[in-house]
Each structure stands twice: as C-alpha cells, then as structure tokens.
Amino acid sequence: MAKTSNQHTGTYSMLVCDFKNGAWEQPKIMPYQNISIAPSARVFHYGQAIFEGMKAYKDQEGAAWLFRPEENFKRFNTSCVRMAMPEIREDYFFDGLQELLKLDQNWIKSGAGNSLYIRPFMIASEAGVSASPATEYKFMIICSPAQAYYGAPGFRSFLAPPPGPLRLFWPPQNHRPLPRNTTPECGGPTTAAG
C-alpha cells in the first residue's frame, strides 16, 4: 500500500484534473503523491471543497461493480453548483474512474464486506484570500481498500446504534439549521450562509 508522510494508506494511483482559464484540462492518472498548494488557496479560507464516497465490489466471477455511480456523479455536480464550483465533465469523471479502477483492480478484494473505497473530491486551488469564488480548482479521485468493520470485535462506530437506550436533550433555541442545505459533503457549514 502507498504510504506518505501523512500516513495515508491507499492504492498506488490517483486521478488529477485541473480547472484553469475557464476550462477543465485533460485528466491525468499518476502515482499517489502529495500535492503542493498555496497557504492562501481558497479551500482553506472559504471552504470551497466537496467530496463524494463510493465503493467498488467484486462479484463471484471477479468482475468489479459500482453501486449507482451515476447517482454519485449527479450529487457531486449538484454540490459543485451549490458551492459555486465548476461542474466536472461526465466523460472525465467516468472515463477517469474506469481507467483508475483498471489500474487498481487488484486492490478490490473478493469476499463479503470487502471493497475499494473511492473518494472523488474537488478543492479550490487558486491562491488568494478575497471573498469570491475561486477560478482554479483541482478535481481528484483517490482509492483505499476497505473492509466491513461495523460489528468487528472491539470496534465501536459513531454510526453504529448505541448498545442501549439513548436519552437526548435538544434545546430548540440552540439548534443551528442551515438556511439552505449545502450537502454534508462540503468543506463546512459556514459555506451555506448568504
């Protein structure tokens, strides 16, 4: 597995595609590596970031399958619109994903609970701290093998139901609903204000 200084454990390949001068450049598949980005990149200051999560599985014949990837793509581009980011081209998304999965197919293990987690994401890469949408973006897809860990001995997920009754007090005056729901797959809740 690929390991970098930040201890990411994943496959050896990643897809990278830059948006500059009002257009998407040709996507590239390259070895997994750190990226260089300016400290003033707008992703850090205004939360212009989105992501999706999907999984690839192998069937009994060894063929790889994705569960409803079209829905992930639609949701990704809906998030782009909501976050004032350029929509990714459908051919770049699916052709790039297909090429990446060809390279990473040995990382998709057979058997119940095994999968390859696929993380498409986009960040505002333009340097500058002015309060406006960026004009440069980076779309990437990275992958990491995954196993079923819910229910594994000793594992307690925050997503798993609690072992017994749960009592909550929710004061109505202190909740913070967003005036316009962005999507849970974005850089932060403050990006919805406005």
C-alpha positions in Angstrom: 0.0 0.0 0.0 1.1 3.5 -0.7 2.2 5.5 2.4 3.2 9.1 2.5 4.3 11.3 5.3 0.7 11.8 6.3 0.2 8.1 6.7 -2.4 7.7 4.0 -2.9 4.0 3.3 -4.3 3.5 -0.2 -3.7 2.4 -3.7 -0.7 3.5 -5.7 -2.6 5.6 -8.3 -4.7 8.8 -8.3 -6.6 10.9 -10.8 -5.9 14.6 -11.0 -7.6 17.2 -13.2 -7.2 20.9 -13.0 -9.6 23.7 -13.9 -7.8 26.8 -15.2 -8.7 29.6 -17.6 -12.4 28.7 -17.5 -11.9 25.0 -18.7 -11.0 21.6 -17.4 -7.6 20.4 -18.5 -7.1 16.8 -19.6 -7.3 14.4 -16.6 -4.1 12.5 -15.6 -3.6 9.3 -13.7 -0.4 9.4 -11.8 1.3 7.7 -8.8 -0.3 8.6 -5.5 1.7 11.5 -4.1 1.4 14.7 -2.0 0.2 17.8 -3.8 1.6 21.3 -3.4 -0.9 24.1 -2.7 -0.5 27.7 -1.6 -1.4 28.5 2.0 -3.7 31.2 0.6 -5.6 28.7 -1.5 -9.3 29.4 -1.1 -10.1 25.9 0.0 -8.5 26.8 3.3 -10.2 30.2 3.8 -13.7 29.8 2.3 -14.3 26.1 2.4 -14.7 25.6 -1.3 -14.4 21.8 -1.2 -16.7 19.0 -2.0 -16.4 15.2 -2.0 -18.3 12.0 -2.6 -17.8 8.5 -1.4 -18.4 5.3 -3.3 -17.3 1.7 -3.3 -16.2 -0.9 -5.9 -17.0 -4.6 -5.1 -16.0 -7.8 -6.8 -18.6 -10.5 -7.7 -18.0 -14.2 -7.5 -16.6 -14.2 -11.0 -14.0 -11.5 -10.1 -15.7 -8.6 -12.0 -15.7 -5.2 -10.4 -19.0 -3.4 -9.8 -20.0 0.0 -8.5 -23.3 0.8 -6.8 -25.2 3.5 -8.6 -22.2 5.6 -9.7 -24.5 7.8 -11.8 -26.1 9.0 -8.6 -22.8 9.9 -7.1 -21.9 11.8 -10.2 -25.2 13.8 -10.1 -24.8 14.5 -6.4 -21.2 15.6 -7.0 -22.2 18.1 -9.7 -25.2 19.3 -7.6 -22.6 20.1 -4.9 -20.5 21.9 -7.4 -23.4 24.2 -8.3 -24.2 24.8 -4.6 -20.6 25.7 -3.8 -20.1 27.9 -6.9 -17.6 25.4 -8.4 -17.4 24.3 -12.0 -19.2 21.0 -12.7 -16.9 18.2 -13.7 -17.5 16.7 -17.2 -19.2 13.4 -17.2 -16.7 11.8 -19.5 -13.8 13.0 -17.3 -15.5 11.6 -14.2 -16.4 8.1 -15.6 -13.6 7.5 -18.1 -11.1 8.6 -15.5 -12.7 6.4 -12.8 -12.8 3.4 -15.2 -9.1 3.8 -16.0 -8.2 4.2 -12.3 -10.1 1.1 -11.4 -8.4 -0.9 -14.2 -5.1 0.0 -12.5 -6.4 -0.6 -9.0 -8.5 -3.7 -9.7 -6.1 -5.9 -7.6 -6.9 -3.8 -4.6 -10.6 -4.8 -4.8 -10.7 -8.0 -2.7 -13.4 -10.6 -3.1 -15.5 -11.7 -0.2 -18.2 -10.4 2.0 -17.5 -7.0 3.4 -14.5 -6.2 1.2 -14.5 -3.3 -1.2 -12.4 -0.5 -2.6 -13.4 2.9 -1.2 -13.4 5.6 -3.9 -13.1 9.3 -2.9 -13.8 11.8 -5.7 -13.3 15.3 -4.4 -12.7 18.9 -5.6 -10.9 21.8 -3.9 -10.5 25.5 -4.8 -6.8 25.7 -5.5 -6.5 29.3 -6.6 -4.3 31.4 -4.3 -5.9 34.5 -2.8 -8.0 35.5 0.2 -10.5 37.7 -1.5 -14.1 36.7 -0.7 -15.2 35.4 -4.0 -15.4 32.0 -5.7 -12.1 30.7 -7.0 -11.2 30.5 -10.7 -8.9 27.5 -10.3 -9.9 24.1 -9.0 -8.4 20.6 -8.6 -10.6 17.5 -9.1 -9.1 14.3 -7.8 -10.0 10.6 -7.2 -8.1 8.5 -4.7 -8.9 5.0 -3.5 -8.3 2.8 -0.5 -9.2 -0.8 0.3 -11.9 -1.2 2.8 -13.4 -4.0 4.9 -16.6 -4.4 6.8 -15.6 -3.0 10.2 -19.1 -2.4 11.7 -19.6 -5.3 14.1 -15.9 -6.3 14.2 -14.8 -7.3 17.8 -13.8 -4.2 19.8 -15.0 -1.7 17.2 -17.5 0.9 18.1 -18.5 3.2 15.3 -20.2 6.6 15.9 -22.5 5.4 13.1 -23.5 2.2 14.8 -26.5 2.3 17.1 -25.8 2.6 20.8 -25.8 -0.6 22.8 -28.8 0.6 24.9 -31.4 3.5 25.1 -30.1 6.9 24.3 -31.5 9.9 26.0 -31.0 13.3 24.3 -32.0 16.8 25.3 -32.2 19.1 22.3 -33.0 22.7 23.3 -35.0 24.2 20.4 -33.4 27.7 20.8 -29.8 26.3 20.3 -30.1 24.3 17.1 -28.3 25.5 14.0 -30.1 24.5 10.8 -28.7 25.8 7.6 -30.9 28.3 5.7 -30.0 26.4 2.5 -28.8 22.9 2.9 -25.5 22.6 1.0 -24.9 18.8 1.4 -22.9 17.0 4.1 -20.1 16.5 1.6 -18.7 20.0 1.6 -16.0 22.0 3.3 -18.0 23.2 6.2 -21.4 24.5 7.4 -20.3 28.2 7.3 -20.3 28.0 3.5 -24.1 27.9 3.4 -24.6 31.3 4.8 -25.7 34.0 2.4 
